[in-house]
C-alpha cells in the first residue's frame, strides 16, 4: 500500500527520484499516466492490469467512456528506475501536470500521485475543510 507524502525536485533533464518505499511497491518497472486533478498517477503492473480489465468491460459505444479511456491510456508510459532510483518523466506528462521543479509524490493506497507542489498545496487548502463532510458521505471510518 502506498501512503505518505514526499517532496522532491525534477532535475534539468526531467528526472525525478522516487522515494525508496514507493520504489519497492512499484517494482522495477511501472506505469505512469495522466491522472485526474492535473497530477500523474503511477501504478504497479499488477494494479494497472486490474484497471485495464475494468475499463475494457465498460461499453465502448458511450462517448464518455471512449473519452476517458483515450485520456487515460494515451498518456500512459512504462517507467523504470536508474541506479539512483530516478525515473525520466516524459515531456508530455511533465507538461500535462506542469511539473517544472518542486513536486510532491503522494501515496494514495494503490497508486502514487505526482503533483506540482503549488497545485498540491492549493488542493490541500481547498479540500481540508471538506474532509469531515466527505468522510460522512463516503465511509463510516469507525473512529
TORKOL-4160 file (C-alpha; in steps of 0.2 Angstrom, whole numbers, padded with zeros to 4 digits, m for minus):
143
<pt num="1" X="0000" Y="0000" Z="0000"/>
<pt num="2" X="0006" Y="0017" Z="m0004"/>
<pt num="3" X="0005" Y="0031" Z="0009"/>
<pt num="4" X="0014" Y="0046" Z="0014"/>
<pt num="5" X="0019" Y="0062" Z="0006"/>
<pt num="6" X="0037" Y="0067" Z="0000"/>
<pt num="7" X="0044" Y="0082" Z="m0008"/>
<pt num="8" X="0057" Y="0081" Z="m0022"/>
<pt num="9" X="0064" Y="0091" Z="m0037"/>
<pt num="10" X="0063" Y="0087" Z="m0055"/>
<pt num="11" X="0081" Y="0089" Z="m0062"/>
<pt num="12" X="0086" Y="0099" Z="m0078"/>
<pt num="13" X="0085" Y="0083" Z="m0088"/>
<pt num="14" X="0067" Y="0079" Z="m0082"/>
<pt num="15" X="0072" Y="0065" Z="m0070"/>
<pt num="16" X="0063" Y="0063" Z="m0053"/>
<pt num="17" X="0069" Y="0052" Z="m0038"/>
<pt num="18" X="0055" Y="0041" Z="m0032"/>
<pt num="19" X="0056" Y="0038" Z="m0013"/>
<pt num="20" X="0063" Y="0021" Z="m0009"/>
<pt num="21" X="0047" Y="0015" Z="0000"/>
<pt num="22" X="0037" Y="0018" Z="m0016"/>
<pt num="23" X="0051" Y="0010" Z="m0027"/>
<pt num="24" X="0049" Y="m0006" Z="m0018"/>
<pt num="25" X="0030" Y="m0006" Z="m0020"/>
<pt num="26" X="0031" Y="m0001" Z="m0038"/>
<pt num="27" X="0043" Y="m0014" Z="m0044"/>
<pt num="28" X="0057" Y="m0012" Z="m0056"/>
<pt num="29" X="0045" Y="m0006" Z="m0069"/>
<pt num="30" X="0028" Y="0003" Z="m0068"/>
<pt num="31" X="0015" Y="0013" Z="m0077"/>
<pt num="32" X="0014" Y="0032" Z="m0076"/>
<pt num="33" X="m0001" Y="0041" Z="m0084"/>
<pt num="34" X="m0011" Y="0057" Z="m0084"/>
<pt num="35" X="m0021" Y="0057" Z="m0068"/>
<pt num="36" X="m0036" Y="0067" Z="m0063"/>
<pt num="37" X="m0034" Y="0085" Z="m0055"/>
<pt num="38" X="m0019" Y="0088" Z="m0066"/>
<pt num="39" X="m0007" Y="0076" Z="m0057"/>
<pt num="40" X="0001" Y="0060" Z="m0063"/>
<pt num="41" X="m0004" Y="0043" Z="m0057"/>
<pt num="42" X="0009" Y="0029" Z="m0055"/>
<pt num="43" X="0003" Y="0010" Z="m0054"/>
<pt num="44" X="0012" Y="m0006" Z="m0052"/>
<pt num="45" X="0009" Y="m0018" Z="m0066"/>
<pt num="46" X="m0002" Y="m0029" Z="m0056"/>
<pt num="47" X="m0014" Y="m0014" Z="m0052"/>
<pt num="48" X="m0013" Y="m0007" Z="m0070"/>
<pt num="49" X="m0019" Y="m0024" Z="m0076"/>
<pt num="50" X="m0034" Y="m0024" Z="m0065"/>
<pt num="51" X="m0039" Y="m0006" Z="m0070"/>
<pt num="52" X="m0036" Y="m0011" Z="m0088"/>
<pt num="53" X="m0049" Y="m0025" Z="m0086"/>
<pt num="54" X="m0062" Y="m0014" Z="m0078"/>
<pt num="55" X="m0060" Y="m0001" Z="m0092"/>
<pt num="56" X="m0061" Y="m0014" Z="m0105"/>
<pt num="57" X="m0078" Y="m0020" Z="m0098"/>
<pt num="58" X="m0086" Y="m0003" Z="m0100"/>
<pt num="59" X="m0097" Y="0000" Z="m0115"/>
<pt num="60" X="m0086" Y="0007" Z="m0129"/>
<pt num="61" X="m0101" Y="0014" Z="m0138"/>
<pt num="62" X="m0103" Y="0028" Z="m0125"/>
<pt num="63" X="m0094" Y="0044" Z="m0129"/>
<pt num="64" X="m0089" Y="0047" Z="m0111"/>
<pt num="65" X="m0081" Y="0030" Z="m0109"/>
<pt num="66" X="m0071" Y="0032" Z="m0125"/>
<pt num="67" X="m0065" Y="0049" Z="m0120"/>
<pt num="68" X="m0059" Y="0044" Z="m0103"/>
<pt num="69" X="m0051" Y="0028" Z="m0110"/>
<pt num="70" X="m0042" Y="0038" Z="m0123"/>
<pt num="71" X="m0036" Y="0051" Z="m0110"/>
<pt num="72" X="m0030" Y="0038" Z="m0098"/>
<pt num="73" X="m0021" Y="0026" Z="m0110"/>
<pt num="74" X="m0014" Y="0038" Z="m0122"/>
<pt num="75" X="m0005" Y="0047" Z="m0109"/>
<pt num="76" X="0002" Y="0031" Z="m0101"/>
<pt num="77" X="0020" Y="0025" Z="m0102"/>
<pt num="78" X="0031" Y="0012" Z="m0094"/>
<pt num="79" X="0044" Y="0019" Z="m0082"/>
<pt num="80" X="0060" Y="0010" Z="m0075"/>
<pt num="81" X="0072" Y="0016" Z="m0062"/>
<pt num="82" X="0090" Y="0021" Z="m0065"/>
<pt num="83" X="0104" Y="0016" Z="m0052"/>
<pt num="84" X="0099" Y="0032" Z="m0042"/>
<pt num="85" X="0081" Y="0027" Z="m0040"/>
<pt num="86" X="0076" Y="0041" Z="m0053"/>
<pt num="87" X="0064" Y="0040" Z="m0067"/>
<pt num="88" X="0063" Y="0050" Z="m0083"/>
<pt num="89" X="0047" Y="0060" Z="m0084"/>
<pt num="90" X="0041" Y="0061" Z="m0102"/>
<pt num="91" X="0039" Y="0079" Z="m0108"/>
<pt num="92" X="0021" Y="0077" Z="m0112"/>
<pt num="93" X="0017" Y="0071" Z="m0094"/>
<pt num="94" X="0028" Y="0085" Z="m0087"/>
<pt num="95" X="0018" Y="0097" Z="m0097"/>
<pt num="96" X="0001" Y="0090" Z="m0093"/>
<pt num="97" X="0005" Y="0091" Z="m0074"/>
<pt num="98" X="0015" Y="0107" Z="m0075"/>
<pt num="99" X="0030" Y="0098" Z="m0067"/>
<pt num="100" X="0044" Y="0111" Z="m0068"/>
<pt num="101" X="0055" Y="0109" Z="m0052"/>
<pt num="102" X="0047" Y="0106" Z="m0035"/>
<pt num="103" X="0035" Y="0092" Z="m0034"/>
<pt num="104" X="0025" Y="0081" Z="m0021"/>
<pt num="105" X="0024" Y="0062" Z="m0023"/>
<pt num="106" X="0010" Y="0056" Z="m0013"/>
<pt num="107" X="0005" Y="0038" Z="m0009"/>
<pt num="108" X="m0014" Y="0035" Z="m0012"/>
<pt num="109" X="m0017" Y="0017" Z="m0007"/>
<pt num="110" X="m0015" Y="0008" Z="m0024"/>
<pt num="111" X="m0005" Y="0021" Z="m0033"/>
<pt num="112" X="0007" Y="0036" Z="m0032"/>
<pt num="113" X="0002" Y="0053" Z="m0037"/>
<pt num="114" X="0015" Y="0066" Z="m0043"/>
<pt num="115" X="0010" Y="0084" Z="m0041"/>
<pt num="116" X="0016" Y="0101" Z="m0045"/>
<pt num="117" X="0020" Y="0107" Z="m0027"/>
<pt num="118" X="0010" Y="0123" Z="m0029"/>
<pt num="119" X="m0005" Y="0113" Z="m0036"/>
<pt num="120" X="m0004" Y="0101" Z="m0021"/>
<pt num="121" X="m0004" Y="0114" Z="m0008"/>
<pt num="122" X="m0019" Y="0123" Z="m0016"/>
<pt num="123" X="m0028" Y="0107" Z="m0017"/>
<pt num="124" X="m0025" Y="0103" Z="0001"/>
<pt num="125" X="m0030" Y="0120" Z="0006"/>
<pt num="126" X="m0046" Y="0119" Z="m0004"/>
<pt num="127" X="m0051" Y="0102" Z="0002"/>
<pt num="128" X="m0045" Y="0102" Z="0020"/>
<pt num="129" X="m0062" Y="0109" Z="0027"/>
<pt num="130" X="m0072" Y="0096" Z="0017"/>
<pt num="131" X="m0063" Y="0081" Z="0024"/>
<pt num="132" X="m0076" Y="0078" Z="0038"/>
<pt num="133" X="m0091" Y="0080" Z="0026"/>
<pt num="134" X="m0083" Y="0069" Z="0013"/>
<pt num="135" X="m0080" Y="0055" Z="0026"/>
<pt num="136" X="m0098" Y="0056" Z="0032"/>
<pt num="137" X="m0104" Y="0054" Z="0014"/>
<pt num="138" X="m0092" Y="0040" Z="0009"/>
<pt num="139" X="m0086" Y="0029" Z="0023"/>
<pt num="140" X="m0090" Y="0025" Z="0041"/>
<pt num="141" X="m0072" Y="0026" Z="0047"/>
<pt num="142" X="m0077" Y="0019" Z="0064"/>
<pt num="143" X="m0067" Y="0032" Z="0073"/>
